[in-house]
Amino acid sequence: MDLLFILIIPVILAVVLPIIKDIKKAGIVNSAGYGLVLVFAFRFIFVLMKGNYSFSNFFYADILSGYFVLLVAIVSFASALYSISYISDDLTEGTISNKESKLYYILFNLFVFTMLFTAVVKNLGIVWVAIEMTTLTSAFLVGFYNKEKSIEAAWKYIIICSVGISFALLGTILFYYTVSVHGGVRSLNWTDMVSVASKLDPKVLKIAFIFILVGYGTKAGIAPMHTWLPDAHSQALTPVSALLSGVLLKMSLYVMLRFMIIINKSIGAGFSQNLFIFFGILSLLVSVGFILVQKDIKRLLAYSSIEHIGIILVGLGIGGRTGLYAALLHMLNHAVTKALMFFGAGNIARKYKTHNMQSISGVIQSMPFTGVMLIIGVFAIAGSPPFSIFLSELMILISGFVKGSYLTCGVFLLVVAAIFGAIVYHFSKMIFGKKPENIVVIKEPLSGKLAFLFLIVFIITLGIYIPGLLDRILNSSVGIMQGF
């Protein structure tokens, strides 16, 4: 029943919210709905800790699925809270019409539904369809403002991700080929494919996994397939940018993990680990150059997402229990921290009417609450103690040194240090300095503050210690990834 509620609430909200005339009340109802989704996600986690869930040979969930459902629920709730004042202000200012504000909530809920659906489907062919659905629903949110740049970003997003997902489809077909011919199972159900992993053709699997990595890696923002990401993130509505960066990229990684488990059970972990390390380091190197010279605040955060996807891949590539544990933990840490940073960037862009960081100063004076939240967020996203990202990055490094991956760890440290300096430099110039005379200090909305505070709890708490429940979830998920 918990899974039913998790999936059906976004659908109900998509139908009901357009009926509500007051858009602010619609936003409050939407937030309440996602509060319930979060509650049911936690309840579902407790169910999965007792055993896997399967229904009608279509839905399937284990604790790894539950973890990704939880990620989506957390960021969706925060984005729903932030959307209350964000969409209401857009409507008041005439940026969007009343019809468009209602359309936003329809698309928002369909987008979240497709991500939740991706995590709980057994058939990897249907999973491919679900990932393509996330592209179609979110593309309208990228081009929502119907301006030249936003429309261009939306088309670029659709075209590049559709080409990428075509590679993923070919990889899925190749997996099905070896499963049916060599495994004797005519099924794309993940559980069936895992059960015959030892019988599969290693050569076909290697080729198939490369297609999977390139295909779903395009949607995950892995370099060099990342080119859609900076444009889409910079042009999307701010709460949507938080969803894109915080959880959509992770859902593509989730699908890759499902295929990784199959190939690792068949030919060992070495092949996938080497690919993850290669693309992880490449993503880190690509991101650092753009972050150093960036002038657009939302594009800066987009390239930061590419950096953190690289960090996650390095953790997966190093492997072992600690490396995999740290990679999964980093997904949560990055999701909540990047959502907070996009909320802060959205407030700045709306207040200063620009994304150009060189035209922004005195944020701490003009928006004291947002300024304080950004100071915390900047050090958190840059990997400073005592915040959550520092802990997961440290665990990845420790795992790498223990495994003897000194070159990987060396490059990792150099890139992370350079990005730390760049992010602190860029944001310090915006947060501090003299406030422009034409910028008036106004009271910030309560719903926006609650979204920030909700995320801050995770950022600070997970930097100090890992709660027992989360530790059990991560350890159980690592066990699944290792084939136990």
N, C-alpha and C positions, 0 to 999 in steps of 0.2 A: 504493500500500500504506500509506503514511503516513496518509492520510485515513481509510482503513479502520480502522486501529488507534486513531486519535483518536476515532472514533465508537463503536467496538465496546467499548473498555475501560470506559467508564461503564456500558454495558449489562451486561457481564460482572460488574462489581462489584456492580451492583444485584441480580444473581441469586446471587452467591457469598457476599457478606457476611452475609446473614441466617443462613447455615449455621454460621458461626463463633460458638461459644458465648461466648468471652471478648470483650466489646465493645471493650476497649482494643486487643486484637490485631486486631479488625475495623477499627478506626480506623487502625492502622499499615498494614494491607494497603491500605486506601483511599488513604492518603497515598502509598504506593509506586506505586499505580495512577496517581495524578495526577502523580507525578513522571515516569512514562513518557509520559503525555499531553503534558506540557510538552516532553519531549525530542522526541517525534514532531511537535509543533507547530513547533518550531524547524527540524526536518528538512523539514517541509512548506513552510516559508518559503523555504528554499533551492531547493526544487523550483519554487516559483512565481516566483522571481526569474529563472528560465530561460524561463518561459512559463506561460500559463494552463493550468489543469487542468480537464478535462471527462470525465465518465464516464456512458455510457448515456443521454445527453440529459436526465439528471436532476440529477446533481451538477455543480456548476460552481464554480470558485474562481479568483480572480486574487489579486494581492498585497494588495488591499484586504480581501478575504475572509480571507486568511491573517493579516492584522494583527489582525482582530477575534477570530479563533480563538486567537491568541496571548494577547490580553487575557483571554479566558475561561480559558485554561489557567493563566496566572499566578495569578489571583485564586482559582481553584478549588484549586490546589495549596496555597496559603496557608490557605484555609478548611478544607481537609482536614486539614492539620497541626493547626490550632487545634481542630478537632472532636474530636481524640483524647481530650484531657483534659476538654473541655467536656461531651461526651456521657457520658463515664465518670463524671464528678463528678455530673451530673444523676441518673444511675442509682444511684450510691452514696447520694446524699441522698434518694432516693425521689421526686424530682420527676417522673421518668418511669419506666415499667416496662421490663423487659427486652424485651418485645414492641415497645414504642414506640421503644426505642433502635435496634432492627433496622429498624423502619419508617423512621426518620430517614435511615438510609444508603440505603435504597431510593429515597426521595423526593429526597435530595440528588443521587444519580447521575442520576435521570431528569431533574431540573431542569437539571443541567449539560449533559446530552445534548441537550435541546431547544434550548439556546442555541448549542451547537456546530453542530447541525443547521441552525439558522437561517442561519448564515453561509455554508453551502456548497451551498445548493439553488438551482438555476437558475430555477425557476418561481416568480414572485412571488405566485401564488395559494397555492402550497404554503408559501411563506414566511409568509403570513398565518396559515395553519394552525399553523405552528411557533411563531409568537409567541403564539397562543392557547394552545398547549400549555404554554408557559412560565408562563402565568397559572395554569392548572389545577394544574400540579405544585407551583408555589411557594406557591399559596394554602393548601395543606395544611401547609406549613412555617410560614406566618404564624400560623395558628391551632393550631399543634402542641401548645401547652400546655393547650388545651381549657378556657381560662378565659374569663370573660365578655368582657373587653376584647380578648383575642386572637381570639376567634370573631367578635366585631363587626368587628374590623379585617380579618379574612379575607373576610367577606361584603362589606364595603365595597370591598375590593380587587377582588373578582370582579365585582361589579356595575358599578363605575365603569370598570374596564378593559374589560369586555365591551361596554359601551355605546360606549366609545371605539373599540374594535376594529371595531365595526359601521360606524362612519364610515370607517375604513380600508378595509373591504371594499367600501363604496360607491365610494370613490376608486379602488380597484383595478378595479372593474367599468367605471368611466368611462374609465380608461386602456385597458382591453381594447377598449372600444367604439371609441375613436378609432384604436387600432392596427389593428383588424380592418377598419373602414369606410374610413378614410383612408390607412392604411399598407398595407392589403392582406395583412396577416399575422394569421392566427388563432392567436395564441400569447401566453402570458403569460411565456414565457422571456425573461429580462432581456436576453440578447444579441440576440434577435430584435427586441425593442422598441426597443433603442438603434439598431439598424441602419436603422430607418424613422423615426427621431425627427423628421427634417426635414419629413416629409410629414403630421405629425399636426396636428389642429385646435387652435390656440392657446387658443381660448375654453374648449373642453372640458378641455384640459390644466390651465388655471389653476384651474378649479372642482375638478377631480380632485385636484390637488396640495393645495388647501386642506383637502379631506377627509382626505387622507393625513397632512397635518401635524397636524390636530386628532386624528385617530385614533391614529396611532403616537405622537404627542406626549403623549397621555394616559398611555400606558405608559412614556414616557421621563420623565415627571414635569415636563413643561413647564407653567408657570403660564399660564392659570388652571385647567388640567386636572389639577392636581397633588394634589388633595385626598385621594386614597387613600394617598399616599406616607408622610406623617408617621406615620399610624396603623400601616401595615403594617411599616415599618422599626422602629418602636419596640416592636412586639409579637413580631416574628419572632425565632427563635433567633439568637444573635449571629453565628455563621458564615454564616447565611443572609442576615442584614442586610448583611454584607460583599459577598455575591454580588449581592443586589438592587441595592445602591447602586453597587457597583464595576463590574459588567458588564451586568446586565439592562437598566438604563437605556440603556447604550451600544448594545445590540443593537437596540433600537427606533430609535435614531439611525442605525444602520447601514442599516436598511431604508429610512428616509427618504432617506438619501444615494443609494441605488440609484434611487429615483424622481426625486431631484433631478438626477441625471446625465441622465436622459431629457429632462426638461423644459428643462434648460439647453441641451442640444443642439438643442432645437426652437425655443425663443423667447429664448434668452439667459439670463444668470445674474441679471439685475436683479430679476426677479419673486421668485425664491426667496430672494435675498439680503435684500430688504426685509422679507419675512416672518420670516426668521431673526432679523434685528436687532430687529424689533418684539417678538417673543416672548422673545428673549434678554434684552432690557432689562426687559420685564415680569416675567420670572422673577427677575431680580436685585432688582428693587424689592419684589416680594412676599416674597422670602426674607429680606431685611434686617430688615424689621419684626418677623417672627416670631423671628429669631435674637436680636435685641436683648432681647426680653422672655421668652425661653424659660426654663423651669425643669427640664424633663425632658432628661436627657443624650442619650438616643437620638433623641428628636424634634429636638433641636438639630442633631445630625449629619444627620438626614433633611432638614431645611431647608437645611443646608449643601450637600446634594446638588442641591437645586433651584437654589441659587446657581451651582454649577459647571456644571450643564446650561445655565444662562443664559450663562455665560462661553463655553462651547463654541459655542453658537448665535451669539453675537456674532462669534466667530472665523470661523464659516462664513458669516455675513452680510457681514462685511468682505471676505471672499474674497481673491482673488489667491493667488499661490503661498505667500506667507508666512502669510496668514491661515488658509488651509486646513491648511497644515503645522502651525501652532501649535494649531489646533483638534484635530487628530488626536493630537498629542503630549499635549495637555491631557487627553484621554480616558485615556491610560495613566497619566499623573501622578496624576489624580484617583482612578483605580481602585485603585492601590496605596496611596495615602495614606489614602483613606477606609476601605479594608479595615483598615489598621492602627489607625485611630481607633475603628472599631467593636469591634475586638478589645480595645482598652484600655477602652472603655466597658463592654463585657461583663464584663471582669474586675472593674471597679469595682462594677457593679450586683450581681454575685454576692457580692462581699466585703461590701458595705455593705447588701445586701438592699433596695435602693431605686434608683429612677431619678432621684429628686429631687436636683438639684444643690445645693440649699440645705442638705441633710442630709449632705453628703459633704465631708470635709476630711482633710488629712494623708495623701493617697495615696502620696506619696513616702516616707513613713515606714512605712506598712503594707504596701505593695507596691513596693519600691525599683525593681525592673526595669521593671514596668509604668509607674511614675511617670516614669522616665527616657525610656522610649519615647514616652510621651504628651507630654512636654515637646518632644521633637523633632517629634512628629506635629502638635502644636498650631501651632507656627510654620510647619510645612510646609503644612498645610491652609489656613492663613490667608494664605499667599502670601509668606512671608518668604524672603529669600536666606539661605543658598545652596542652598535646597531646590528640588525639581523643578518644583513648581507656579509658583513665582516666574518661572522661565524661560519657561514657556509663556504665562503671563499677560503678561509683558513683550513677548513676540513679537507677541501679539494687539494690544497697545497700539501698538507700533511700526508694525505693518501699518495700523492705523486712522489714525494720524496721517499716515502717508505717503499714504494714500488721501484724506485731508481730512475724515475722519469725526470732527470735533472734538467735536460734541455727544454722540455715542455714547461716545467715549473719556472725556469729562468725567463723564458719568453713571456709567460703568464704574469710574472711579477713586474717585469719592465713595462708591459702594456698597461696593466692595472694602475701602476704608479703614475704613468704619464696621463692616463685618463682622470685619475684622482685630481691631479694638479689642474688639468684643463677645466673640469667641471666646477671645482671650487673657484677658479679664476673667473669663469664666465658668470656664475651666479652671484659672486660677491659684488661684482660691478653693478648688477641689477638690484640686489637687495639693499645694499648700502649706497652711500652717495647722497646727493641733494635731490629732493623731490621737485619735479617740475612745477612751476607756479600754477599751471592750468589744470593740474590734477587735484581734485577735491577728495578729501577723506570722507568716506561714507561707511555706515555700519554694514558689516558683512552678514549675509543671511545665515540663519540658524542651521538650515538643512545642509548647507555647504560645510559649516563648522563641524557638524556631526559626522559627515563623511570623512573629513580629515582625522578627527579624533578616533573614529572606528579603526582606521588604518594604522594610526600611530600606536595603538595598543599592540598590534602584531609586530610592528617594526622594533619597538623597544623590548617587549617581552621576549621575542625570539632571539634577541641579541644577548640576553642575560642567561636564559636557560630554555631548554626544550621541554614543554609539558609532557607528562607521561603518556597521555593519549596520542599526541602527535608522534612521539617516539615509537609507540607500538604500531601506528599506521605506517610510518616510514620503514621500520624494520620488516614488517609483513610485506610491504610493497617491494622491498629489495629482494626478499625471498622469492617472490613471484618472478622478478626480473632475472634472477639467477637460476630459475627453473626448479625451485624446490616446491 
